[in-house]
Amino acid sequence: MRAPTGRLLDVKTHNIRRNPENPRLIFREDEMQELLESIDDVGIQVPITVYGDGERFYLLDGERRWLCARKLNMEKMPAIVQPKPSRLGNILMMFNIHSVRVAWDPMPTAIKLDQVRKMLARQGKQTSPAALAAVTGMRPAAVRRSLDLLSLPEKYQKALVDETKKPRDQQSITADLFVEIFKSQRAITRHVPEFFEEVDREAYVDAMVEKYLARVVDSVVSYRAVSKIARGESAGVEKAVTTPILRRLVNDPKYSIDQAYEDSVKTEYEHRDLVSAVASLTEELKSVRKRPRAQRGLRQALKALRAEIKRLLGSG
């Protein structure tokens, strides 16, 4: 018997099956317990969404609620029954349903996005990041991030999938780590392209990951300093200085990014920022005569500033 579609029904829990196309692979126990307790107290308040296929129903939305219902031995649960979609339509429907929900884990999402990309390509459709964002409901930045993850060596893709099985606060490798490493790699490619003529790109990623795992790098945002080293010429530091520093970062496991930054461009960036701040302050001071209030405090601040200027410039 064909299930009616677009209707709210009470569906037998044991007739429901997991959707094989669901990008969400892992449901952490700590995240499930709170939902289970809520359902145990007040029941399922938001129906799940399924499609019918023969005598069974397959989930489009609500897998956590279904898992909790099974644990609680609920015989039936409310479900909105939709027509059976194509495989591509199935995946895209789940992407769009979950676009306003808590984000899926990045690596499983990237893998599923790659399947969408390949199916669209076989149909002769656009597969650019903008096109993928339009059909999945993902933000373009999230699509680009997923595509970056797909370029990772298989060992890191597997590691990221394995890490999703752990509570978030116990994960040692996250997608954010690779996002920041890729940003630094792109900065080097743009500003010091000759670097990757000598250093293998995968070796660079390996070295940066190992530094993080060994706690030589203590934060994923530290890799932004590598980008600043790569852009050193904009602060007046020649490549003859920055390139050996970047090479040492790859070859010396104990050489930290903080130390590399200090050894290469830190002083120049600080001076550039100071010049900008002084120029901004100078413009502000030119307009002080139009604001006569608080003159006493201003005079004291200017005297302190004058003293510091004399100290830096010397008596001459």
N, C-alpha and C positions, 0 to 999 in steps of 0.2 A: 504493500500500500504506500502510495506516495505521500510524504508529509506535506501539510499545508504550509505555505510560506508567508512571511511578513506578519505572522501572528504570534501572540504570546500564549505559550502552552506550558503545562507542567510535564516535563520530560523525565523519564526514568533515568536515574543517575547512572545505572550500569549500562545503559545504551549509548552513553556519550563517550567519545574517544578524543584523545589529544589530536590537535591539528599537526600533521607531519611537517608543515611549512612554517610553523611558528619560530621566529628568530630567537625567542626567549627559551633558552635551554635549561636554565638553573633557577630554582626557587629556594632561596635561603631559608633555613629553619626559623631564624630569628624574625624574619619578615613575615613568615606565614603564621606564627603563633598568635599574633595580635588579631589577625583577620579571623582565624579559627575561633578564638574566644568570642569575637563580636557576633559571628554567625551562630554560635552556640547559644548566645544570649537572645538575639532578636531575629534570627533567621536571615535569609538572603534578601536584602532590600533592593538590589539592582539585578535584574535578570541577566543571565549570560546570553551570548549570541552564538547560534550554531547554524550549520546548514545540514540538510538531510541527504543521506545517500543510502538508499535501500531502507533497512530497518534500523540503521544507526544514524547518529548525529555527530558531527565533527565541529570542534570549537573554533569560533572566529574571535571570540572575546570572552574572558572569564575563566581562564584555566586555574587561577589560584582559588576562585570560589568553588570550582568543581572539585579540586583536590581536597579542599576543606570539607565539602559535602560528603565525599567518600570516607574521609576519616571519621566523620560524625555519623556515618551509616544512614544518611538521609536517603529515603527511597526515591523521592522526586525533587526536582528543582525547577524554578521558573526559567524559561528560555524563549528568546525571540528567534524564530526559525526563518532563515533566509534561503533563497535559491542556491543551489550548488554552483559555485563559481568555477571558472577555468583556473588552472594552476597559477598563472600570472595574476589573474584577478584575485585569487585567494591571498597571495602574498601581499599585493598592493592594498587589499582591504584591511589586512592586519596592520600594515604600516600606518595607514591613515587613521584607523581606530585608535591606535596607541600614540599618535602624534601629540596628543594633549595629556598623555599619562606620564608616569615615571619612566625615564628612558630605559630601553633595553640595555643589556651589557654590550659594550662596543664591538668586541670581536665577533660574537655570534651575529650581531646586526650587520656587520661588514660582509660576512660570508653570505648572508641571505641577500644583501644588496647586490652582491656580485652575481647571484643567480638571476635577479631581476635584470641586471644589465645585459647578461648573455641572452635571456629570452627576448628582450626588446631588440637586441642586435639581430637576432634571427628573423624578427618580423620587419627588419629594415627601418626601425624607429631610432630616434635620437637617444644617445646614451651619455651625453655630456653631463657634468655635475648639475647644471641648471635643469636639464631634462629629468634627471633622476630625482631631484628635489621636488619637481612639479608633480610627478606621478606618485611619489611615496609620502609626500607631506613633510619630509625631513627638511631642516634648514640647509641651505647650500653649504654652510661651513661644516655641518655634521656629515654631509655627503663627502666632502673633500677629506675630512678626517677618516671616514671609513675607507676611502680609496687609498689613503696613505697606509692604513693598517693592512690592506690587501697586498701591498708591495713588500711587506715584511717577509723575511725568510720563514719557512714553514715551522721551524723550531719555536720561533717567537709567537706565531699565530697559535700554535698548540698550547704554549705556556699561558697565553692570555685566556684561552678557553678554559684551561685547567684552573686558573686563578679565580674564575667566576664562581667556582664551587665553594669558595671560602667566604666567610663574612667580609664585608668591604674593609673593615679595619685590620684584617689579617692578611690582606693581599700584598705581596711583595713587589709584584710587577703589575702596572696598570697601563691602560691605553694612554693616559696623560703623559706617562714617561716617554712613550714613543712619539707622541705628538710634539713634545718639546725637542726631542732629539732630531726629528725630521725638520723642524723649523731651523735649528742650528745648521743642519746639513744644507738646507736650501740657501741660507745666508752665505755659507762658505762657497757654494757653487756659484752664487751670483757675484760675490766680491773677490774671491780668491780661487777662480776656476782651475788654475793650474795645480792646486792642492790635490785634487782627486785624479790627477794624472800620475801622482806618486803613491797615493793612498787609496786602497780599495774601499768602496762605499760600505760594503758589508762589514769590513774590518773596523771602519769608523763606528758603525752602530754597535758592534760587539764591544768595542772598547768603552763606549759611553754607558752601555748597560752594565758592564762589569764594574765600572766605577760606582754606579748607583747601588748595586748589590753589595759591594764591599764597603759601602758608606763613606767612600772617598768623596762622593757627591751626596749631600744629605737632603736635597730638595729637587724636584723636577724643574722648578723654575730657574735653578742655577744654570741650566743649559742656555738661558737667554744671554748669559755673559759670553758664551762662545760666539753667539751672533754679533755681539758688540766687538769682540776681538776681530772677527772677520771683516767688520766694517771699520776697522781701525784707521784706514786712510782718511775717512771723513773727519776724524779727530786729529789728523796730522801725524799718525804713526805709519811708517812705511811698511810694506809687505815683508821687507827684509827682516823686520822685527817680529811681525805677527805670524808669518808662516812657520818658522821654527818652533814657535810656542804651540801652534796648532798641531804640528807634527809630534811634539813631545807629549801632548795630551793623549794621542793615540798610542804612542809607544811606551810610555811610562805609567804603569798601573796605579802608582801612588801619587801621581801629580794631579792635584786638585784643580778644578775650574777656578775656584776663588784665587788660588795662587797664580794660575796662568793669567787671569785678568789683572792681578796686581803687577805681575812681571811685564805686562805689555802695554795696556791702554788705560789703566785706572787713572793715573795722574792727568793724562791728556783730556779724558772725558770730564774729570772734575774741573779742570781749568776752563774747558769750553762751557760747562754749565755755569761756572762762576762769571765768566765774561757775559753770558746771557743775562744772569741775574743783576750784574752791575749795570748793564745797559738799560734794563727794565727799571731799576731803581733810579737811574739818572733821569729818565723820562718822567717818573713820578715826582721827583724833586722839582722839576721845572714848573710844575703846576701848584706847588705848595702855597705860593703867594695868594692864590685864589681861595685858600681855605685857612683863615687866620686862627682858628681854634686850636687849643692844646699846644700853643707855641713853646711853653716851658718844657714839656715832655719831648717835643721834637728837637729842641736845642740840645738836650742831654743826649738824645740818641745820635745826633749828628756829631757831637763831640767825641762820643765813643767810636763812631765810624771813622772820623778823622784820625784818631789815635791808631786805629788798625791800619789805615792807609799809609800813615807815616812809618809804621813798623815794617810793612811790606816793601815800601819804596825806598826806605832808608832816609837819612837826613839830607841827602843830596836831592 
